[in-house]
Amino acid sequence: MTTVLGISAASWAMLMAVSPLLQVRQIRRRRSSAGVSIGYFAVLLVGFAFWIAYGVARRDLPLVLPNSVALLVTAFTILVALRYRPVA
């Protein structure tokens, strides 16, 4: 049972890690990131970095991998949001 739960949790973590790409798609389609909170994504970015550090310290690859993907996707999302930020 714990193996099934572990695989399910790791799979869902990877899905969560790439989910900000849905926001990127919206930003690019609208050509604006006016409704996107970059601060929100920045907070997530720091949290992912902490989880990666914790996972490395524990040598816990299932913790490190999805959080690493999430960190990269979130950083990319921030860059896209900044690129499409309307000029004030």
N, CA, C and O atoms as a GROMACS GRO file, in nm:
protein
  352
    1MET      N    1   0.081  -0.120   0.000
    1MET     CA    2   0.000   0.000   0.000
    1MET      C    3   0.086   0.127   0.000
    1MET      O    4   0.056   0.223  -0.070
    2THR      N    5   0.193   0.126   0.079
    2THR     CA    6   0.278   0.246   0.084
    2THR      C    7   0.349   0.269  -0.049
    2THR      O    8   0.376   0.384  -0.085
    3THR      N    9   0.379   0.163  -0.123
    3THR     CA   10   0.442   0.179  -0.254
    3THR      C   11   0.346   0.247  -0.351
    3THR      O   12   0.385   0.338  -0.424
    4VAL      N   13   0.223   0.204  -0.351
    4VAL     CA   14   0.122   0.265  -0.438
    4VAL      C   15   0.102   0.411  -0.400
    4VAL      O   16   0.094   0.498  -0.487
    5LEU      N   17   0.095   0.438  -0.272
    5LEU     CA   18   0.078   0.576  -0.225
    5LEU      C   19   0.200   0.661  -0.264
    5LEU      O   20   0.185   0.775  -0.306
    6GLY      N   21   0.319   0.606  -0.249
    6GLY     CA   22   0.442   0.677  -0.284
    6GLY      C   23   0.448   0.710  -0.432
    6GLY      O   24   0.483   0.821  -0.470
    7ILE      N   25   0.413   0.613  -0.516
    7ILE     CA   26   0.413   0.636  -0.661
    7ILE      C   27   0.307   0.738  -0.698
    7ILE      O   28   0.330   0.825  -0.782
    8SER      N   29   0.190   0.728  -0.636
    8SER     CA   30   0.083   0.824  -0.663
    8SER      C   31   0.124   0.964  -0.622
    8SER      O   32   0.102   1.060  -0.696
    9ALA      N   33   0.184   0.978  -0.504
    9ALA     CA   34   0.226   1.109  -0.454
    9ALA      C   35   0.336   1.167  -0.542
    9ALA      O   36   0.332   1.286  -0.574
   10ALA      N   37   0.432   1.086  -0.582
   10ALA     CA   38   0.541   1.134  -0.668
   10ALA      C   39   0.488   1.175  -0.805
   10ALA      O   40   0.533   1.275  -0.862
   11SER      N   41   0.396   1.098  -0.858
   11SER     CA   42   0.336   1.132  -0.988
   11SER      C   43   0.259   1.262  -0.980
   11SER      O   44   0.270   1.347  -1.068
   12TRP      N   45   0.181   1.278  -0.874
   12TRP     CA   46   0.103   1.400  -0.858
   12TRP      C   47   0.195   1.520  -0.835
   12TRP      O   48   0.166   1.631  -0.881
   13ALA      N   49   0.305   1.498  -0.764
   13ALA     CA   50   0.402   1.605  -0.740
   13ALA      C   51   0.461   1.654  -0.872
   13ALA      O   52   0.482   1.774  -0.890
   14MET      N   53   0.487   1.564  -0.965
   14MET     CA   54   0.538   1.605  -1.096
   14MET      C   55   0.432   1.683  -1.174
   14MET      O   56   0.464   1.780  -1.243
   15LEU      N   57   0.307   1.641  -1.163
   15LEU     CA   58   0.198   1.714  -1.228
   15LEU      C   59   0.186   1.854  -1.169
   15LEU      O   60   0.168   1.951  -1.242
   16MET      N   61   0.196   1.864  -1.038
   16MET     CA   62   0.192   1.994  -0.972
   16MET      C   63   0.311   2.080  -1.016
   16MET      O   64   0.298   2.202  -1.031
   17ALA      N   65   0.425   2.017  -1.037
   17ALA     CA   66   0.547   2.089  -1.074
   17ALA      C   67   0.533   2.157  -1.210
   17ALA      O   68   0.586   2.266  -1.230
   18VAL      N   69   0.463   2.094  -1.301
   18VAL     CA   70   0.450   2.151  -1.436
   18VAL      C   71   0.322   2.234  -1.453
   18VAL      O   72   0.303   2.296  -1.558
   19SER      N   73   0.236   2.235  -1.354
   19SER     CA   74   0.108   2.305  -1.368
   19SER      C   75   0.121   2.456  -1.392
   19SER      O   76   0.032   2.513  -1.456
   20PRO      N   77   0.226   2.525  -1.346
   20PRO     CA   78   0.238   2.667  -1.380
   20PRO      C   79   0.249   2.692  -1.530
   20PRO      O   80   0.229   2.805  -1.576
   21LEU      N   81   0.281   2.590  -1.608
   21LEU     CA   82   0.285   2.607  -1.752
   21LEU      C   83   0.148   2.643  -1.808
   21LEU      O   84   0.138   2.703  -1.915
   22LEU      N   85   0.042   2.606  -1.737
   22LEU     CA   86  -0.093   2.649  -1.778
   22LEU      C   87  -0.105   2.801  -1.770
   22LEU      O   88  -0.169   2.863  -1.854
   23GLN      N   89  -0.042   2.860  -1.668
   23GLN     CA   90  -0.042   3.005  -1.653
   23GLN      C   91   0.041   3.070  -1.765
   23GLN      O   92   0.003   3.173  -1.819
   24VAL      N   93   0.153   3.008  -1.797
   24VAL     CA   94   0.237   3.058  -1.906
   24VAL      C   95   0.158   3.059  -2.036
   24VAL      O   96   0.165   3.154  -2.114
   25ARG      N   97   0.083   2.954  -2.059
   25ARG     CA   98   0.002   2.946  -2.182
   25ARG      C   99  -0.098   3.061  -2.188
   25ARG      O  100  -0.116   3.122  -2.293
   26GLN      N  101  -0.164   3.090  -2.075
   26GLN     CA  102  -0.259   3.201  -2.069
   26GLN      C  103  -0.191   3.336  -2.094
   26GLN      O  104  -0.242   3.420  -2.168
   27ILE      N  105  -0.076   3.355  -2.032
   27ILE     CA  106  -0.003   3.481  -2.048
   27ILE      C  107   0.033   3.501  -2.195
   27ILE      O  108   0.012   3.609  -2.250
   28ARG      N  109   0.085   3.399  -2.257
   28ARG     CA  110   0.127   3.412  -2.397
   28ARG      C  111   0.008   3.430  -2.489
   28ARG      O  112   0.016   3.504  -2.587
   29ARG      N  113  -0.103   3.364  -2.459
   29ARG     CA  114  -0.222   3.378  -2.542
   29ARG      C  115  -0.277   3.520  -2.533
   29ARG      O  116  -0.316   3.579  -2.634
   30ARG      N  117  -0.280   3.575  -2.412
   30ARG     CA  118  -0.333   3.711  -2.391
   30ARG      C  119  -0.230   3.819  -2.420
   30ARG      O  120  -0.264   3.936  -2.435
   31ARG      N  121  -0.104   3.779  -2.426
   31ARG     CA  122   0.007   3.874  -2.444
   31ARG      C  123   0.015   3.975  -2.330
   31ARG      O  124   0.055   4.090  -2.349
   32SER      N  125  -0.025   3.929  -2.211
   32SER     CA  126  -0.021   4.015  -2.093
   32SER      C  127  -0.019   3.927  -1.968
   32SER      O  128  -0.083   3.822  -1.961
   33SER      N  129   0.056   3.975  -1.869
   33SER     CA  130   0.058   3.906  -1.740
   33SER      C  131  -0.002   3.997  -1.632
   33SER      O  132   0.031   3.985  -1.513
   34ALA      N  133  -0.089   4.087  -1.675
   34ALA     CA  134  -0.145   4.187  -1.583
   34ALA      C  135  -0.215   4.122  -1.463
   34ALA      O  136  -0.208   4.177  -1.353
   35GLY      N  137  -0.279   4.009  -1.480
   35GLY     CA  138  -0.352   3.947  -1.371
   35GLY      C  139  -0.273   3.844  -1.293
   35GLY      O  140  -0.330   3.771  -1.212
   36VAL      N  141  -0.143   3.839  -1.315
   36VAL     CA  142  -0.060   3.737  -1.251
   36VAL      C  143   0.021   3.799  -1.139
   36VAL      O  144   0.084   3.904  -1.157
   37SER      N  145   0.019   3.735  -1.023
   37SER     CA  146   0.097   3.782  -0.909
   37SER      C  147   0.237   3.720  -0.915
   37SER      O  148   0.254   3.601  -0.887
   38ILE      N  149   0.334   3.801  -0.951
   38ILE     CA  150   0.471   3.752  -0.954
   38ILE      C  151   0.518   3.723  -0.812
   38ILE      O  152   0.598   3.632  -0.791
   39GLY      N  153   0.471   3.799  -0.715
   39GLY     CA  154   0.506   3.774  -0.575
   39GLY      C  155   0.466   3.635  -0.530
   39GLY      O  156   0.540   3.569  -0.457
   40TYR      N  157   0.350   3.590  -0.573
   40TYR     CA  158   0.302   3.457  -0.540
   40TYR      C  159   0.401   3.352  -0.591
   40TYR      O  160   0.439   3.260  -0.518
   41PHE      N  161   0.441   3.366  -0.716
   41PHE     CA  162   0.534   3.269  -0.774
   41PHE      C  163   0.672   3.280  -0.708
   41PHE      O  164   0.742   3.180  -0.697
   42ALA      N  165   0.711   3.398  -0.666
   42ALA     CA  166   0.840   3.416  -0.597
   42ALA      C  167   0.839   3.342  -0.462
   42ALA      O  168   0.939   3.281  -0.425
   43VAL      N  169   0.728   3.348  -0.391
   43VAL     CA  170   0.716   3.276  -0.265
   43VAL      C  171   0.726   3.125  -0.289
   43VAL      O  172   0.795   3.054  -0.216
   44LEU      N  173   0.659   3.077  -0.393
   44LEU     CA  174   0.669   2.935  -0.427
   44LEU      C  175   0.813   2.898  -0.461
   44LEU      O  176   0.861   2.792  -0.421
   45LEU      N  177   0.881   2.984  -0.535
   45LEU     CA  178   1.018   2.958  -0.576
   45LEU      C  179   1.108   2.935  -0.454
   45LEU      O  180   1.187   2.840  -0.451
   46VAL      N  181   1.096   3.021  -0.355
   46VAL     CA  182   1.176   3.006  -0.232
   46VAL      C  183   1.139   2.876  -0.161
   46VAL      O  184   1.227   2.805  -0.113
   47GLY      N  185   1.012   2.846  -0.155
   47GLY     CA  186   0.968   2.721  -0.091
   47GLY      C  187   1.024   2.598  -0.160
   47GLY      O  188   1.067   2.504  -0.094
   48PHE      N  189   1.024   2.600  -0.294
   48PHE     CA  190   1.081   2.486  -0.367
   48PHE      C  191   1.230   2.471  -0.337
   48PHE      O  192   1.280   2.359  -0.324
   49ALA      N  193   1.300   2.583  -0.327
   49ALA     CA  194   1.444   2.578  -0.296
   49ALA      C  195   1.466   2.516  -0.158
   49ALA      O  196   1.557   2.436  -0.140
   50PHE      N  197   1.382   2.552  -0.062
   50PHE     CA  198   1.394   2.492   0.072
   50PHE      C  199   1.366   2.342   0.068
   50PHE      O  200   1.438   2.264   0.131
   51TRP      N  201   1.262   2.300  -0.004
   51TRP     CA  202   1.231   2.158  -0.013
   51TRP      C  203   1.343   2.081  -0.082
   51TRP      O  204   1.372   1.967  -0.044
   52ILE      N  205   1.405   2.141  -0.183
   52ILE     CA  206   1.518   2.076  -0.250
   52ILE      C  207   1.633   2.058  -0.151
   52ILE      O  208   1.692   1.951  -0.142
   53ALA      N  209   1.665   2.165  -0.077
   53ALA     CA  210   1.773   2.156   0.022
   53ALA      C  211   1.743   2.049   0.126
   53ALA      O  212   1.832   1.971   0.162
   54TYR      N  213   1.621   2.044   0.173
   54TYR     CA  214   1.581   1.944   0.271
   54TYR      C  215   1.593   1.803   0.211
   54TYR      O  216   1.644   1.712   0.276
   55GLY      N  217   1.546   1.787   0.089
   55GLY     CA  218   1.555   1.657   0.022
   55GLY      C  219   1.698   1.614  -0.001
   55GLY      O  220   1.730   1.496   0.014
   56VAL      N  221   1.784   1.707  -0.038
   56VAL     CA  222   1.927   1.675  -0.056
   56VAL      C  223   1.987   1.632   0.078
   56VAL      O  224   2.062   1.535   0.084
   57ALA      N  225   1.956   1.706   0.182
   57ALA     CA  226   2.009   1.672   0.315
   57ALA      C  227   1.964   1.533   0.359
   57ALA      O  228   2.038   1.461   0.426
   58ARG      N  229   1.843   1.496   0.323
   58ARG     CA  230   1.790   1.363   0.359
   58ARG      C  231   1.826   1.256   0.256
   58ARG      O  232   1.801   1.137   0.276
   59ARG      N  233   1.885   1.300   0.145
   59ARG     CA  234   1.914   1.209   0.033
   59ARG      C  235   1.786   1.142  -0.015
   59ARG      O  236   1.780   1.020  -0.034
   60ASP      N  237   1.684   1.225  -0.033
   60ASP     CA  238   1.550   1.179  -0.068
   60ASP      C  239   1.517   1.224  -0.211
   60ASP      O  240   1.461   1.332  -0.231
   61LEU      N  241   1.553   1.142  -0.308
   61LEU     CA  242   1.536   1.176  -0.449
   61LEU      C  243   1.390   1.204  -0.487
   61LEU      O  244   1.364   1.296  -0.564
   62PRO      N  245   1.292   1.126  -0.435
   62PRO     CA  246   1.153   1.157  -0.469
   62PRO      C  247   1.108   1.296  -0.418
   62PRO      O  248   1.009   1.349  -0.467
   63LEU      N  249   1.178   1.352  -0.324
   63LEU     CA  250   1.149   1.487  -0.276
   63LEU      C  251   1.224   1.590  -0.361
   63LEU      O  252   1.172   1.698  -0.390
   64VAL      N  253   1.345   1.557  -0.399
   64VAL     CA  254   1.430   1.651  -0.475
   64VAL      C  255   1.380   1.668  -0.618
   64VAL      O  256   1.372   1.781  -0.667
   65LEU      N  257   1.347   1.559  -0.686
   65LEU     CA  258   1.314   1.568  -0.829
   65LEU      C  259   1.193   1.656  -0.859
   65LEU      O  260   1.205   1.749  -0.938
   66PRO      N  261   1.076   1.630  -0.800
   66PRO     CA  262   0.962   1.714  -0.835
   66PRO      C  263   0.981   1.860  -0.794
   66PRO      O  264   0.935   1.950  -0.864
   67ASN      N  265   1.049   1.882  -0.683
   67ASN     CA  266   1.071   2.020  -0.640
   67ASN      C  267   1.172   2.090  -0.730
   67ASN      O  268   1.162   2.211  -0.750
   68SER      N  269   1.267   2.017  -0.786
   68SER     CA  270   1.360   2.075  -0.882
   68SER      C  271   1.288   2.114  -1.011
   68SER      O  272   1.311   2.222  -1.066
   69VAL      N  273   1.201   2.026  -1.057
   69VAL     CA  274   1.121   2.057  -1.176
   69VAL      C  275   1.033   2.178  -1.147
   69VAL      O  276   1.023   2.270  -1.229
   70ALA      N  277   0.970   2.178  -1.031
   70ALA     CA  278   0.882   2.290  -0.994
   70ALA      C  279   0.960   2.421  -0.986
   70ALA      O  280   0.910   2.525  -1.030
   71LEU      N  281   1.080   2.417  -0.932
   71LEU     CA  282   1.163   2.538  -0.923
   71LEU      C  283   1.193   2.592  -1.063
   71LEU      O  284   1.180   2.712  -1.087
   72LEU      N  285   1.232   2.504  -1.155
   72LEU     CA  286   1.263   2.548  -1.291
   72LEU      C  287   1.140   2.602  -1.362
   72LEU      O  288   1.147   2.706  -1.428
   73VAL      N  289   1.029   2.533  -1.351
   73VAL     CA  290   0.906   2.577  -1.418
   73VAL      C  291   0.857   2.709  -1.358
   73VAL      O  292   0.812   2.797  -1.431
   74THR      N  293   0.867   2.724  -1.227
   74THR     CA  294   0.824   2.847  -1.162
   74THR      C  295   0.914   2.963  -1.201
   74THR      O  296   0.865   3.074  -1.226
   75ALA      N  297   1.044   2.940  -1.208
   75ALA     CA  298   1.137   3.045  -1.252
   75ALA      C  299   1.104   3.086  -1.396
   75ALA      O  300   1.105   3.205  -1.428
   76PHE      N  301   1.075   2.989  -1.481
   76PHE     CA  302   1.036   3.018  -1.618
   76PHE      C  303   0.907   3.099  -1.622
   76PHE      O  304   0.894   3.192  -1.702
   77THR      N  305   0.812   3.063  -1.538
   77THR     CA  306   0.685   3.135  -1.531
   77THR      C  307   0.706   3.281  -1.492
   77THR      O  308   0.645   3.371  -1.549
   78ILE      N  309   0.794   3.304  -1.395
   78ILE     CA  310   0.825   3.441  -1.353
   78ILE      C  311   0.887   3.518  -1.469
   78ILE      O  312   0.850   3.633  -1.493
   79LEU      N  313   0.979   3.456  -1.540
   79LEU     CA  314   1.043   3.524  -1.654
   79LEU      C  315   0.941   3.561  -1.761
   79LEU      O  316   0.945   3.671  -1.816
   80VAL      N  317   0.851   3.468  -1.791
   80VAL     CA  318   0.747   3.496  -1.892
   80VAL      C  319   0.655   3.607  -1.842
   80VAL      O  320   0.619   3.696  -1.919
   81ALA      N  321   0.617   3.602  -1.715
   81ALA     CA  322   0.529   3.705  -1.659
   81ALA      C  323   0.596   3.842  -1.665
   81ALA      O  324   0.532   3.942  -1.696
   82LEU      N  325   0.725   3.847  -1.635
   82LEU     CA  326   0.797   3.974  -1.644
   82LEU      C  327   0.806   4.024  -1.787
   82LEU      O  328   0.796   4.144  -1.814
   83ARG      N  329   0.826   3.932  -1.878
   83ARG     CA  330   0.835   3.968  -2.021
   83ARG      C  331   0.705   4.027  -2.073
   83ARG      O  332   0.708   4.120  -2.154
   84TYR      N  333   0.593   3.976  -2.027
   84TYR     CA  334   0.462   4.019  -2.075
   84TYR      C  335   0.394   4.116  -1.979
   84TYR      O  336   0.274   4.141  -1.991
   85ARG      N  337   0.469   4.172  -1.885
   85ARG     CA  338   0.414   4.269  -1.791
   85ARG      C  339   0.384   4.398  -1.865
   85ARG      O  340   0.470   4.449  -1.936
   86PRO      N  341   0.262   4.452  -1.850
   86PRO     CA  342   0.230   4.577  -1.919
   86PRO      C  343   0.313   4.694  -1.864
   86PRO      O  344   0.343   4.700  -1.745
   87VAL      N  345   0.348   4.783  -1.952
   87VAL     CA  346   0.426   4.900  -1.914
   87VAL      C  347   0.333   4.997  -1.842
   87VAL      O  348   0.225   5.029  -1.892
   88ALA      N  349   0.375   5.044  -1.724
   88ALA     CA  350   0.290   5.133  -1.644
   88ALA      C  351   0.288   5.274  -1.698
   88ALA      O  352   0.221   5.360  -1.642
   0.00000   0.00000   0.00000
